[in-house]
C-alpha cells in the first residue's frame, strides 16, 4: 500500500492500478472516455486530466492524464484545480463541436456516458457556429444500429472489437480530419460479441436495434437481475420490461463470471418471450374435436386431480433449461423414483461424468473470469465459441498472459495497454486447440489438431502420460502426434497457471477422462491445473444434482406399463430423442401434461398444456457449469393464468392433499424443502437474499425513481392507478417505491448513481474498479475443489478411429445461431441462422460428386447441402445440432452418405 494526496486529503491505496482507476475506486468523480477497466489505457481522449505536483512546495503543478499515470508513494494531485477543470471543460467542448444536438431523440439518451461527463466537466454552452462534419451510416446487421455522426473518436469500439474480441471485419478508417468506425462495406457484423459495442460506446453511435423496435426511455423500464439461459456459463444479465413486453437485455456485472460483457446470443436472443405464439392460458384436448382448446384454471386443476388420484402412476420428465426449484417440485409431485432428466442417455451419461470429475478431481475448477489468467491453454474437443461463447472471449485474454511477462519485466504495468501492446505486438502465449473442425480460436493457436473424437481423447491420454509416466500411455501414435503430445506436455508443465478446457459437446466420455488425466498428472508434479468443462445447458449441473435418470429410462418404464400419466416440464422431447421413440413414450401414457410457454411438437401431443413463465416471468435458481448457484428474478408479474412452473406444481400437490396447505407457498418454501432433502445443495440458500430481506424496512424497487406513466399504463382499463402486484418470492418490489441505495449484489436490478446515469455507474458498486462488487459477486459454489484428493487415472484408452469405406462417423456441429432451441425463435436471429448443411472433408465431398447429399442414419434419410473443409477429418460428417429440418440424431453414430 502507498499513500497519495488528493486535493489535500491523504488516501492509502494499492500501487498496482493507474491513477484514474484509483481515483474512481476511492469513490471520487473524474471524467473519462477512452479508458475501460477491461481494456486498459491508451490516453486518446485527454478527458481524465488532473493536476500533478512535484512535492508539497510545488504550487504550479502540471497537467497529466490520470489513465496514463502510475500511482506512486507520496504522489500529490488535484482534481479540482481551476486550471485542470477548465482544461477538461475545453476538451469536452472540442469533442462536441461535431456532435449533433439530438439528445431528445437519441436511443442512448438518459444513460449516455457523454451526457454524464459533459455535466461533470461543467461544459454547458456551445460556441461552435460552423457546419458540422457528417458521415454516412452503415447497415451492420439485424442487431446493431449505426449513427456515426455521434462519434467522439474515443476508439473504445475498435479496441474492443479487434483487440479484445478478435473480430476482423470492423476497423477505424481515417483521411485527414475524418475518422470513421465501421466495416469496409455494409454487412452483418461477424463477431459473436458485437453487441457489446452498444455498452462499450460512450455515446449513441452503436445502439441496440432490437430495442429500437420497441423503444422505451431507460428510466421507464422495469428491470430485474437475471441469468442468461442460452448456455451453461450463467452470465449475469438485466432484463428490461415495459407494458408487459421485454424490451432489452443488457449485461449485469459479475466479477467472477461474465465481468462487463455478454455474447450476442444472450443479448439479442430473448424475444421469444414476447412471441405472439406464447401459451397464455391452459389448453385441454377436447373429447369431441380432438384439438387443444382454451380452458380456465379451475378446469386445469380438475384435470390434474383426476390423474393424481391414481397414486403411484405418475412419471415426471424434467428439463436442463428449467430452474432447480421447478425440477424439484416436479420430482416431489411424482416421487424421486419416478423423475427423469429429460435428456438423452448419452447426454445424461457424459454430463454426469463431467460433474463427477469436477467434484472429485485433484484440480481447481476456475470461475469464468479466472480462466483469463491462464498462461497456457489446452482446448480438448470443445468448440467453445459456439457452445460456451463468453469462455472464448476469456480465452482470448488468456492468450496474452505469457507475452505480458515481457513488459512486466520492463516495469511496464499491465494496465498500460498502449505501451504493452507496442512491445508484445502480435505475440501469443502457448495455446492448443484439439477439435474435429475449425474453430474461431484457431487464430490464437500455437498448434491445432483435427481428428475424430476418440483420436483427440487418445492424444489427451498421451499428453498425460508425457507429464506423468505412471498415467496410461498410447503406443500407436503417429510421429507427428507423439511430437505434439510432447510439446503440449512440456508447455503445461512449465506453466504457472495451466488451463485445460473441455466439455460434453462431442458426447465423448473419453475426452473428459483424458482431460481429467492431464489435470491429475500435473497434480502429481506438485502443481495445480485449472479444469473448465462446458456443459450442455443452463441448468444441466443443477438437474444432475437431483439424482435423476435419463429419458431412455423413462421410455422403458412407460413401455413396461408402469405409468398412466406423464408430466413434461419445459421440454420439447422431440429435441431429446428420436421421433419414433418419443411418439411411443407419449402414446404409452394415458394422459400427458406439458408445462411450457411456447408451442412445440410435445405440446401438440399433450392432453393438457399448462402456461408457465419463461425466465423473464419467473423466479428460480440455476447452477452453472462450474457449480455456481445463481438466482434469477421475474422482471414483471405476468397475467393471472401464467405462473412459474414450480408454483403450478405446488398448487397441484396442495389441491390433491400431497402437501399441507401453504407448505410450498413461495420460492423460499421450495428452496427450504429442496435443501432439506438435498443437503449437498445447502449453498443454494445463499445465492440471493430471501423474500424477508429489507433495507430500512423497505424492499428493493424494480422501477427507477424516475419511472413515469403508472396511471397511463392501465388507461385502457381504468383511469385510476392500480395497486401494484405483490412479490412474495423475492426482496424486490414491482414499484418505484423502496430503498434506492446500495443493495446486495444478487438483487441489483440496475447500476445507477447520482451523476452516473450510464452503465459506467457500475464503478460505484465495486470494491475496486474492475474487481468484485460490494458484498461479493452474485452466486455461490455448491461444492469445493478436492485439491488433495488422489484419484485414480482413467485407464481405458479408446481404439484409434479409422475411416471405413462407404461409412462416415457423424459427429455434432454446434452453431452460434441455430443450435439453441429458444434463441432461434427470435426475430433477427432467424435472419442469421444458416441453412441446414453437412460438413465434409474436401476429398470426401469430391468423391460424392454432388453439392447436395443424402445421409442415412438408422431408419431416416435427410438431404443436406454440402459444406467442405480441407482440415475436417476424412471419414467423418459434421451434422448441425438443433436444426428442425434434421431433427434429433443421437450423435456420434456411423452413417451412410450418398450423392
CORJOWO-V653151 format. One record per helix or strand of 3 or more residues. SS is the DSSP state (H for helix, E for strand). FROM is the first residue (numbers start at 0). TO is the last residue. Records with the same first field share a line. If there is no record, write none. Layout:
# CORJOWO-V653151
SS->FROM-TO / FROM-TO
This chain:
# CORJOWO-V653151
E->1-5 / 8-12 / 48-52 / 61-64 / 75-77 / 143-145 / 170-174 / 177-181 / 205-207 / 221-226 / 235-241 / 244-250 / 282-284 / 291-293 / 313-316 / 375-379 / 430-433 / 446-448 / 497-502 / 529-533 / 564-568 / 590-595 / 607-611 / 619-622 / 627-631 / 806-812 / 836-840 / 851-856 / 859-868 / 875-879 / 892-897
H->18-24 / 65-67 / 81-94 / 102-104 / 112-120 / 147-149 / 155-163 / 193-199 / 208-211 / 217-219 / 263-267 / 270-273 / 296-307 / 323-333 / 335-337 / 344-359 / 368-372 / 383-386 / 388-397 / 403-408 / 416-423 / 441-443 / 452-466 / 478-493 / 508-523 / 539-543 / 550-558 / 572-574 / 578-587 / 600-603 / 614-616 / 644-654 / 666-676 / 678-686 / 709-712 / 744-746 / 758-764 / 822-824 / 828-831 / 841-847
